[in-house]
Amino acid sequence: MKRSLLCLLLLGALAACSEEPPGQLKPIPRPAGYQDPPKAEASKAASASQKDPNKVVLRWKLAVGAPMAFRLEGSPDSAGTPLKAVYALHRPEQGDSVVRIARQSPKAPPEQATFSERGFILDGLTEVDRNLATLLLELPKDPVGVGDSWELGTDLVNMDPLGKGFTVKKSDRRDSVKLGSLTGEGDDQVATIVYDISELVSGTFQSGTKLPHGHGETAPIKVAAEKGKGKKQAPPPAEEKSKTPPEIVSEVTFKGTGQFLVKAGRWRSWQGTLSSRTQGYTPAPGKSPTQVPPGTLRLQLTAMDSVPAELQQLEAKK
């Protein structure tokens, strides 16, 4: 009797252990014919797609406490103002890299901006200095091979200074920057970058629009009073709104080349020609539609042995 009761208790305990605990999820059955992918092969395929031996990643490589400096000089083709500026690149212990710019000609207070590893300007700088810094610093976001092209984050022509009465008739932008060649040099590689950039905007003022200050070709002309008594003065000239608005054209172009050291992460050489023009309109100072220095400048970048004292210390964030 006792033995039979003990057997019944053991059988009940085994049955309880075989039951699934409440709330346990059952696996979803796989469809017929399904096979798990080989993990080793999938990993190799992903690695091969991420790293192409024919492509390189171009990045600025700055060391903490070891800034580098470049001198940018622009020689005008005609009787224009030469451009002289020094760019100092810093990598602080924390935060984004910083570029400090000292304009020597024309003279201007130092400016400061932050930029990413690939040279994209994150914040800071006026429009003109921002465009110059973008031409000098910005590198492609993705790995590139010979023949690959990309665009820069420049804004070379801005017609906002002309006001709301200006109507754009044509807008054309060509932003082509490409890797022309990739050659070995010791334990480094030289990436030759070719720039072919242009931006053109043209249009007219709407009929009846009062032209902004600085418009030279359609500004009203004052007529001198006729000499002699009793003679009537000549009637004033017709108002500007009755004249046919002239076509206004603003254009910026840049053609150049640069040699970037892939492993060192800096320019070995960089040069080009930057041109800007505005026809049909004489802009007031600080109101030019072209967001680069005026005229035509032959630009040349030169590495400096040391950073000028005025650019060694970073400005505190405002």
Buried (B, 14 or more C-beta within 10 A) or exposed (E): EEEEEEEEEEEEEEEEEEEEEEEEEEEEEEEEEEEEEEEEEEEEEEEEEEEEEEBBBBBBEBEEEEBBBBBBBBBBEEEBEBBBBBBBBBBBEEEBBBBBBBBBEEEBEBBBBBBBBBBBBEEBBEBBBBBBBBBBBBBBEEBBEBEBEBBBEBEBBBBEBBBEBBEEEEEEBEBEBBBBEBEEEEEBBBBBBBBBBBBBBBBBBEEEBEBBEBBEEBEEEEEEEEEEEEEEEEEEEEEBEEBEBBBBBBBBBBEBEBBBBBEBBBBBBBBBBBBBBBEBBEBEEEBBBBBBBBBBBBBBBEEEEEBBEEBEEBEEEE
